[in-house]
Amino acid sequence: MDYLLFKNSGSGRLIKTDDGFWAFVPNPLPPKLNWDASLSSLLSNAAGSLGVLVGLGETLANPHLLIYPFIRREAVLSSRIEGTVSTLSDLFLSESTQVEKQEDIKEIQNYVAALEYGLSRLKKSSLDLGLVSELHKILMQDVRGVDKKPGKYRDCQNWIGPPGCDKYDATFVPPPIPEMKKALSLLEEFLLSENSISPLVKAAFIHSQFETIHPFHDGNGRIGRLLIILFLHKQNLLPKPLLYLSAFFEKYSNEYRDLLLIVCQQGAWRAWVEFFLRGVINQSQDATMRARRLVKLQENYRKKVHEKGLSPSAGRVLDLIFMRPVINIKSGAKALKLTFPAVSKAMKQLEKVGILKEITGAQRDKVYEAQGILTILEED
């Protein structure tokens, strides 16, 4: 790690280990921010945009229409930042059929499981280091990195840099173990503290600090992004999990990584917070737009089902495909507690009116896709 790039940092200090390499130890949160009209306006816009999304979520008769697919979209995009290549369609297909799971799909499904577990646990517990460890155990179960102690905070030094680099020429070296433990304890105190800091700004601080500490051998980025959602949910700023920043971070991945590093090198907290708040605005507006389009599409599809006189089962399958837009007859029958013949007939009816399309060409184990729904979920 280049000592000269970090020596004047206002967000932490460098220490030289007994092994002769430099490592960075972050200062406790919160940092000092220079507030002015511009930053205050950005925060106000972020809170307002998020408020519109939250308000929309509260008006939905069935919010799972959005929650179920939005969680999975977040899982795909957060995992993509770490190098996976599977799509949202791949994930829905894997969940609805007995297709053998690819490594990428398993990683994405673990992210979904960790997020859903965290949301459930927060009903009765606080967002502390114990829960973070549990999330990591779920995230890393039976995937690449399973040898890196799922659920266990690291017990040796790690570092970040080009493939093949060592800790002496790494781009960034997180705190050694004793300093890591202390930094984690202080981060937990900040997570649990009550203060006057805006939850959105506090979430930005928490994510950056967690990535700086880098307390696991693998999976730090995904856990850090999960923390954003869970913290805002616990603060009741996000009652229903509809806001996800991974799409923004993935689109601007170079700026995302550079700003996290510059916080450590230059103490540039303001630049990071501004980027984070722009992400909240962008993704709140994006989620609101997608949600409204999905609701409108569902209304149009229901009208078509009614006008064509399709079976009651077709109406129930229609509602299901907004959560599972790639589905087979068996999984549809199980989810709806209907008979296989009833669901088979319903899917054929929906295919005939252009809502579903069979995508295998097989005589048995047919898989249907709702392309109109997928388009809204997957497009940029």
Buried (B, 14 or more C-beta within 10 A) or exposed (E): BEEEBBEEBBBBBBBEEEEEBBBBBBBBBBBEBEEEEEBEEBBEBBBEBBEEBBEBBEEBEEBBBBBBBBBBBBBBBBBBBBEBEBBBBBBBBBBBBEBEBBEBBBBBBBBBBBBBBBBEBBEEEEBEBEBBBBBBBBBBBEBBBEEBBBBBBBEEBBBBBEEEEEBEEBBBBBBBEEBBBBBBEBBBEBBEEEEEBBBBBBBBBBBBBBBBBBBBBBBBBBBBBBBBBBBBBBBEBBEBBBBBBBBBBBEBEEBBBBBBBBBBBBBBBBBBBBBBBBBBBBBBBBBBEBBEBBBEBBEEBEEBBEEEEBBEBBBBBBBBBBBBBBBBBBBBBEBBEBEEEBBBBBBBBBBEBEBBEBBEEEEEEBBBBBBBBBEBBBEE
